[in-house]
Every structure is written in structure tokens, then in C-alpha cells.
Amino acid sequence: MTTTTPAPRTTSAASAVPPAPIDPAALARSLQPFGRSTMLPAEAYTDQRVLDWEKRHAFAAGWVCLGRQDEVVPAGTTQQAVTVGDVPVLLTRVDGALKAFANTCRHRGHELLADGCTASARSLTCPYHLWSYGLDGRLVAAPGMKDAPGFDRTDNPLLPVPLELWHGWVMVNATGTAAPLATYLGGLENLVAPYRPETLRLGGRHEYVLAANYKVICENYHECYHCPSIHPELCAVAPPDSGDNWDLPGAWVGGSMDLKDHAVTMSLDGSSLGTPIEGVDPRKVLYLGLFPNILVSLHPDYVMTHRMVALAPDRTWVECSWLFPEEAFSRPGFDPRYAMDFWDITNREDWAACESVQRGLASPHFRPGALAPNEDAVHQWVAMLGRVYSGGPPH
């Protein structure tokens, strides 16, 4: 599929979003129409200033996936502190319902809970001056403020942060400036919904830390030009030149691949130890990347996700999860490793390639290269980044 890229958006002096610290001329070359465009300039992958900009204007200002609904604010706790991009966020669970707030006391800004920590208290107490909030964000106590002129507790609740549940995944927009999630998802929703991920159960998980920029991982994911050279296992069950890429609304990029005649899923021999997901195409696998941090791979019998956290320009944490229909777990002989082992081999082949790309990007001799005709999804990804880098939304 060939797509036409709109010209990069300009940012006026009055815009609330400054452009990314990337050479505009180099970025413009990346945003030429498909067939004339190049990859992004090296600093997009190697410069700490660019990652710092992305943390605020791409991650915090977008809809970031924090994980599965039953794992965020885990059982036995009532609150959890996370950092989304560069914004501290406090999550609470009240009677099973999740809420998100700015992790910033309304008094002097002290964090209510340290990043990465959880707690099980029924209230949120700032450790600095002991202002206390309910799990719903209400200010319930402010020691020493009773006689402060004009002070009203009802005027000082914690500031809410948009949180939505999407098919069992917790999505947060830390700055509160993104479009509504439905707009952000656009056409992605109709592709994911038939697989009903919210009904699926976790079968296994791997965590990886890569010496590569998160964008290198995404670009690798969105093309199979490299598959014949490094993925013999994948090519044994799926033709690398099969399928199509979509050009639909939303902050995402994606396409499909067909299975070979003998294969019913992605596994080392093409067989499945699970059960089919009813109502989905049994001959296709979908590869979908929602900007900025989750890749969703939809198979006829399982859903796999890669959730990413950018640790440094050249370092990314990746959580790979496999979800299966509930009935698969009661099937005789079921073992999720039929899918996990296949993708662990494939992932590690990709990770080696991504880390080599990262080293090449850091070379003083790197120059952004042209895209092959079957890298149109990579071009869509680069064009989306170009919109964001120019101060616009990703969709």
C-alpha cells in the first residue's frame, strides 16, 4: 500500500507545543512522499534532548498503555505511583474502579507516593505536610490550614488525569491534552474488537531490555523486508510478502500477514495447542502499533502485545505478553509455550538486529537511507512522528 504524506505542520509562536529539537531540513527529507522520503535523522534515535521532548510531548501527551486492568494497582493495594513520559501519575482503585490523578500535592507539589511504589491505605497522605486525600481525590485534611484566610478544602482536590479502559488495557493521558481515546484509536478499534482481548487470560510473559531506541523496535515491527534474512521460523509459517497495510484514521500503524496452507497459527510447526478465537479470520495475523508504546499482534488463537518504556535514547524495556481464550486453559495438552517459544526466538532475532541498527545510528557515518517499496508502513510511522515532531497530533 502506498500512502501520501501530508506536509509537516508548522508551529506558530503561540503554539503550546514547541517543535522537537531536530534539524528541520533533515526532518523535511524524511517527510517527503513515499518513494522519495528517507528515514528520520540520527538524532531522533540518539539524542537525549529528543527523548526528553518525546517524554512530554509524545508519551505524556498521548494515550500510554500501563498494562492490564487486573494488574494495575494490584490486588491488596489501593494506590500505585507511575511516571508516564515525564509526568508523575497516581493511580487509585476504589471498589474495583480505577482512577488517575496528578501525583502532586495541592499544597507545595510534593509527590504523594514515590514513583514505582504501591500502598494499601484508604487515603493518600502527603509525607511533607500531611495533607490527606481520599482515594477519589477529595482533600479531607489539611493540618494548620483551618484559619488560613479564604482557604476551602473543596477547592483543592487532586487534579484528575484521563484514564480509560480499552479491551482490558489501562490507557492514561498524563497531560490531559490528547484527543478522546476513541478519536485517538480511530480505525484501530474495528480491527481489535473482534478478538475481544478483555475476555482473554494471560498465559505467559517475558521481559527484555534492549540496547536500542523504542522507535527502532517499532520500525522493525512494521516491516517484513528483513524477514527472509533473519526469521527462518516465521517464514516457515507465513509468506513474508503477504498481507496488506492499512491507511485508516487514528494514531496507529498496522497491517496483516497470511498464514501458509499448513499453518493454523504462528508457532514453530504452525500448529496450535490452544483454541480458536471465535469470529476472527483464521488465516490472517494482524500487526498493529498504537503510538507511542504498545504493539498488538492478533493471531487466530492468541493475542500478543509488546509494551514499551523508553529508558534512554539507546535503551528500552519491553514487556511481551500472551493472552489466550479462557477455554484454552482447560484443553488437554494446552501449553502456552507453543506461542511463547516461537515469539521468543523471533523476538531475539529482532532484538539483535535492532541493537545493531542502534549502533549504526550512533556512527558519525550514518546518513538516513531510502525506504524500500514494501516499507510503506514504516513510512506511515515516520510520517506520524513527523506530525508530532512538528507540534501536531499523531492522528
VMD Tcl script that draws the C-alpha trace (Angstrom):
set ca {
  {0.00 0.00 0.00}
  {1.38 3.38 -0.98}
  {0.34 6.37 1.06}
  {0.73 10.08 0.56}
  {2.24 12.02 3.43}
  {0.85 15.48 4.21}
  {3.32 18.31 4.54}
  {4.66 18.72 8.06}
  {2.61 21.05 10.19}
  {4.14 24.35 11.16}
  {4.18 25.57 14.73}
  {3.35 29.20 15.43}
  {4.98 31.21 18.20}
  {1.72 30.97 20.13}
  {1.56 27.15 19.90}
  {1.56 25.30 23.21}
  {3.77 22.55 21.75}
  {7.29 23.51 20.66}
  {8.80 21.57 17.76}
  {11.19 18.77 18.58}
  {14.91 19.58 18.76}
  {15.57 18.04 15.33}
  {17.08 19.83 12.34}
  {14.01 20.95 10.30}
  {15.78 20.40 6.97}
  {16.72 16.84 7.88}
  {13.19 16.16 9.13}
  {11.71 17.57 5.91}
  {13.65 14.99 3.89}
  {12.09 12.24 5.99}
  {8.60 13.59 5.30}
  {8.75 13.57 1.52}
  {6.12 11.42 -0.24}
  {6.70 7.69 -0.15}
  {9.28 6.76 -2.74}
  {11.31 9.93 -2.17}
  {11.46 10.00 1.63}
  {14.25 8.83 3.89}
  {14.42 7.56 7.44}
  {14.50 10.01 10.33}
  {17.78 11.75 11.10}
  {20.11 10.09 13.60}
  {19.35 12.48 16.45}
  {15.77 11.17 16.58}
  {17.24 7.92 17.92}
  {20.39 9.01 19.74}
  {19.89 12.47 21.28}
  {18.78 12.72 24.91}
  {17.16 16.08 24.14}
  {14.85 14.41 21.63}
  {13.85 11.70 24.11}
  {13.22 14.34 26.79}
  {10.96 16.17 24.31}
  {9.19 12.90 23.44}
  {8.55 12.06 27.07}
  {6.50 15.23 27.49}
  {5.01 15.78 24.02}
  {4.63 12.22 22.70}
  {4.30 9.91 25.72}
  {2.71 12.12 28.39}
  {0.63 13.95 25.79}
  {-0.56 10.72 24.16}
  {-2.50 7.71 25.37}
  {0.01 5.37 27.03}
  {-0.76 1.77 27.92}
  {0.12 0.97 31.55}
  {-0.76 -2.73 31.43}
  {-3.73 -4.97 32.04}
  {-6.69 -3.85 34.11}
  {-6.29 -6.60 36.72}
  {-2.57 -5.89 37.19}
  {-2.54 -2.10 37.54}
  {-2.99 -1.23 41.24}
  {-2.66 -4.94 42.00}
  {-4.82 -6.92 44.43}
  {-4.27 -5.95 48.06}
  {-3.33 -2.36 47.22}
  {-5.33 0.83 46.74}
  {-2.79 3.11 45.09}
  {0.17 2.98 42.74}
  {2.59 5.66 41.54}
  {3.85 5.61 37.95}
  {5.62 8.04 35.68}
  {4.03 8.46 32.25}
  {6.57 10.07 29.98}
  {7.93 12.62 32.43}
  {4.71 13.23 34.39}
  {4.13 11.64 37.83}
  {0.71 9.96 37.97}
  {-1.05 8.39 40.94}
  {-3.50 5.56 40.30}
  {-6.14 4.51 42.81}
  {-8.61 1.66 42.96}
  {-11.92 2.18 44.78}
  {-14.47 -0.67 44.79}
  {-12.73 -2.11 41.75}
  {-12.80 1.13 39.75}
  {-9.53 2.74 38.63}
  {-8.89 6.47 38.79}
  {-5.83 8.55 37.92}
  {-4.60 11.82 39.40}
  {-1.58 14.04 39.14}
  {0.85 12.75 41.75}
  {1.29 16.27 43.07}
  {0.07 17.58 46.42}
  {-2.10 20.69 46.04}
  {-0.12 22.39 48.81}
  {3.53 22.57 47.72}
  {3.69 19.95 44.99}
  {5.35 17.09 46.89}
  {4.66 13.65 45.42}
  {2.12 11.73 47.45}
  {3.76 8.38 46.69}
  {7.22 7.67 45.32}
  {7.42 6.51 41.70}
  {7.06 2.75 41.34}
  {5.60 2.26 44.82}
  {2.23 0.89 45.89}
  {0.27 1.32 49.11}
  {-2.86 -0.17 50.67}
  {-4.09 2.76 52.79}
  {-7.62 4.09 52.42}
  {-6.32 7.62 51.98}
  {-3.44 9.45 50.28}
  {-1.25 11.40 52.68}
  {1.47 13.75 51.57}
  {4.61 12.94 53.58}
  {5.73 16.60 53.52}
  {2.99 18.45 55.45}
  {0.46 15.63 55.93}
  {-2.28 16.93 53.69}
  {-4.60 13.96 53.19}
  {-6.86 12.99 50.28}
  {-9.49 10.36 49.73}
  {-8.93 7.75 47.03}
  {-11.44 9.72 44.97}
  {-9.12 12.76 45.11}
  {-11.05 14.85 47.66}
  {-8.94 16.83 50.12}
  {-10.07 15.54 53.52}
  {-7.49 17.09 55.86}
  {-5.06 20.00 55.68}
  {-3.33 20.41 59.08}
  {-2.80 24.01 60.12}
  {-4.99 25.47 57.36}
  {-8.18 25.92 59.37}
  {-7.59 29.63 59.96}
  {-5.93 30.40 56.60}
  {-7.89 33.28 55.01}
  {-10.05 32.14 52.11}
  {-8.89 28.52 52.25}
  {-11.57 25.98 51.26}
  {-10.81 22.27 51.16}
  {-13.31 21.74 48.34}
  {-11.22 23.99 46.10}
  {-8.14 21.80 46.47}
  {-8.81 18.25 45.27}
  {-6.17 16.26 43.45}
  {-6.22 17.06 39.74}
  {-7.69 14.20 37.69}
  {-5.81 12.61 34.80}
  {-7.76 10.99 31.93}
  {-7.87 7.19 32.28}
  {-9.77 4.79 30.02}
  {-10.05 1.03 29.80}
  {-9.59 -0.36 26.30}
  {-10.27 -4.09 25.90}
  {-8.69 -4.82 29.29}
  {-5.72 -2.44 28.90}
  {-5.36 0.66 31.09}
  {-4.75 3.77 28.99}
  {-3.67 7.10 30.52}
  {-3.17 10.55 29.02}
  {-0.88 12.19 31.59}
  {-1.08 15.80 30.37}
  {-4.81 15.64 29.69}
  {-4.27 17.24 26.27}
  {-4.80 14.30 23.90}
  {-7.92 13.82 21.82}
  {-10.57 11.49 23.29}
  {-9.40 7.89 23.19}
  {-11.99 6.95 20.55}
  {-10.58 9.61 18.21}
  {-7.01 8.59 19.03}
  {-7.79 4.95 18.20}
  {-9.72 5.76 15.04}
  {-9.97 2.74 12.73}
  {-7.89 0.57 15.05}
  {-10.90 -0.21 17.23}
  {-12.75 -2.12 14.49}
  {-9.71 -4.32 13.89}
  {-9.09 -5.18 17.55}
  {-12.67 -5.52 18.84}
  {-13.48 -8.89 17.15}
  {-10.68 -10.54 19.17}
  {-12.29 -9.43 22.48}
  {-8.95 -9.08 24.31}
  {-10.79 -8.10 27.51}
  {-12.07 -11.70 27.74}
  {-8.66 -13.30 27.25}
  {-6.41 -14.59 30.03}
  {-2.69 -14.10 30.49}
  {-0.80 -17.28 29.63}
  {2.76 -16.04 29.99}
  {5.08 -13.07 29.83}
  {8.70 -12.24 29.01}
  {10.59 -9.03 29.79}
  {13.53 -7.75 27.79}
  {15.83 -4.73 27.99}
  {17.20 -3.74 24.59}
  {20.16 -1.54 23.75}
  {18.01 0.24 21.16}
  {15.68 3.21 20.83}
  {11.99 2.37 21.09}
  {11.40 3.76 17.58}
  {13.90 1.30 16.11}
  {11.84 -1.51 17.66}
  {8.61 -0.12 16.19}
  {10.10 0.35 12.73}
  {11.40 -3.22 12.76}
  {7.94 -4.45 13.79}
  {6.21 -2.66 10.92}
  {8.07 -4.30 8.05}
  {8.90 -7.82 6.92}
  {11.52 -6.77 4.38}
  {14.02 -8.23 6.85}
  {12.12 -11.49 7.47}
  {13.78 -13.69 4.80}
  {17.24 -12.81 6.09}
  {16.79 -13.26 9.85}
  {13.47 -15.07 10.54}
  {13.52 -18.62 9.12}
  {10.98 -19.77 11.72}
  {8.50 -17.04 10.80}
  {8.95 -17.55 7.06}
  {8.21 -21.26 7.52}
  {4.62 -20.46 8.61}
  {3.87 -17.13 6.86}
  {4.91 -15.73 3.46}
  {6.90 -12.57 4.27}
  {5.47 -10.70 1.27}
  {1.82 -11.47 2.11}
  {-0.89 -9.22 3.51}
  {-1.60 -5.51 3.34}
  {-1.07 -2.35 5.36}
  {-3.97 -0.11 6.31}
  {-4.30 3.64 5.94}
  {-7.12 4.47 8.34}
  {-7.72 7.27 10.90}
  {-6.02 7.17 14.29}
  {-2.61 7.30 15.96}
  {-1.51 3.87 14.81}
  {0.15 1.93 12.01}
  {-0.52 -1.65 11.04}
  {-1.09 -4.42 8.56}
  {-1.64 -8.14 8.15}
  {0.14 -11.32 7.06}
  {-1.32 -14.54 5.73}
  {-0.59 -17.98 7.13}
  {0.78 -20.72 4.87}
  {-1.61 -23.51 3.94}
  {-0.28 -25.95 6.54}
  {-0.27 -23.43 9.40}
  {-3.16 -22.50 11.66}
  {-1.18 -20.03 13.77}
  {2.27 -18.63 14.43}
  {4.20 -21.44 16.10}
  {7.32 -23.42 15.30}
  {5.40 -26.04 13.31}
  {2.29 -23.97 12.52}
  {0.04 -26.00 14.83}
  {-1.93 -24.71 17.82}
  {-2.25 -26.14 21.32}
  {-4.90 -23.54 22.14}
  {-8.44 -22.86 20.94}
  {-9.56 -20.56 18.12}
  {-10.86 -17.08 18.90}
  {-14.38 -17.17 17.50}
  {-15.40 -14.69 14.84}
  {-11.95 -13.74 13.53}
  {-10.20 -14.55 10.25}
  {-8.46 -17.91 10.83}
  {-5.94 -17.33 8.03}
  {-4.51 -13.95 8.98}
  {-2.29 -12.40 11.64}
  {-2.62 -8.66 12.32}
  {0.29 -6.45 13.42}
  {-0.86 -3.14 14.92}
  {1.18 -0.43 16.65}
  {-0.65 2.18 18.75}
  {1.51 5.24 19.29}
  {3.53 5.58 21.39}
  {4.12 2.38 23.37}
  {2.10 -0.74 22.55}
  {2.27 -3.24 19.69}
  {-0.72 -5.59 19.40}
  {-0.34 -8.80 17.40}
  {-3.62 -10.60 16.75}
  {-3.50 -14.31 15.92}
  {-6.35 -16.74 15.26}
  {-5.86 -18.30 18.71}
  {-3.99 -15.77 20.86}
  {-3.15 -12.09 21.24}
  {0.42 -10.95 21.86}
  {1.45 -7.48 22.99}
  {4.75 -5.68 23.27}
  {4.51 -2.84 25.81}
  {7.50 -0.48 25.84}
  {9.07 2.03 28.21}
  {11.83 4.26 26.85}
  {14.63 4.18 29.44}
  {17.24 6.12 27.45}
  {17.83 7.06 23.81}
  {19.54 3.70 23.35}
  {17.71 1.59 25.93}
  {14.12 0.26 26.00}
  {12.26 -2.04 28.38}
  {9.86 -4.37 26.57}
  {7.17 -6.50 28.18}
  {5.85 -9.25 25.89}
  {2.55 -10.83 26.98}
  {0.50 -13.67 25.53}
  {-3.29 -13.80 26.05}
  {-5.45 -16.84 25.28}
  {-9.17 -17.68 25.36}
  {-10.26 -18.95 28.76}
  {-11.33 -22.30 27.31}
  {-7.79 -22.95 26.05}
  {-6.61 -23.45 29.64}
  {-8.89 -26.45 30.11}
  {-7.94 -28.06 26.80}
  {-5.92 -31.29 27.28}
  {-2.29 -30.68 26.40}
  {-2.53 -26.89 26.39}
  {0.82 -25.22 26.92}
  {1.25 -21.51 26.12}
  {4.87 -22.12 25.23}
  {3.83 -23.19 21.72}
  {3.30 -19.48 21.05}
  {5.77 -18.07 23.56}
  {8.74 -20.10 22.36}
  {8.11 -19.19 18.73}
  {7.99 -15.48 19.51}
  {10.86 -15.55 21.97}
  {13.07 -16.90 19.17}
  {11.67 -14.32 16.74}
  {11.96 -11.50 19.27}
  {15.59 -12.29 20.00}
  {16.37 -12.33 16.28}
  {14.74 -8.90 16.05}
  {16.47 -7.59 19.16}
  {19.90 -8.44 17.76}
  {19.04 -6.59 14.55}
  {17.62 -3.58 16.43}
  {20.71 -3.28 18.62}
  {22.92 -3.42 15.54}
  {20.83 -0.67 13.92}
  {21.21 1.44 17.06}
  {24.99 1.09 16.94}
  {24.92 2.08 13.28}
  {22.76 5.13 14.02}
  {25.38 6.31 16.51}
  {28.11 6.18 13.85}
  {29.31 9.54 12.51}
  {28.99 8.00 9.05}
  {25.23 7.30 9.26}
  {23.03 9.05 6.72}
  {19.25 8.44 6.61}
  {18.53 5.82 3.97}
  {15.74 5.43 1.43}
  {12.78 3.14 2.07}
  {12.09 0.01 0.03}
  {8.74 -0.35 -1.79}
  {7.50 -2.83 0.86}
  {8.34 -0.48 3.76}
  {5.23 1.66 3.32}
  {4.13 1.03 6.92}
  {7.50 2.35 8.12}
  {6.82 5.45 6.04}
  {3.44 5.84 7.74}
  {5.18 5.57 11.13}
  {7.79 8.16 10.16}
  {5.07 10.49 8.85}
  {3.17 10.16 12.14}
  {6.32 11.03 14.08}
  {6.87 13.96 11.75}
  {3.45 15.35 12.65}
  {4.26 15.00 16.35}
  {7.75 16.48 16.00}
  {6.23 19.45 14.18}
  {3.90 20.19 17.10}
  {0.76 18.44 15.83}
  {-1.20 15.39 17.00}
  {-0.20 11.90 15.83}
  {-3.56 11.22 14.13}
}
mol new
graphics top color blue
foreach p $ca { graphics top sphere $p radius 0.5 }
foreach p [lrange $ca 0 end-1] q [lrange $ca 1 end] { graphics top cylinder $p $q radius 0.2 }
display resetview
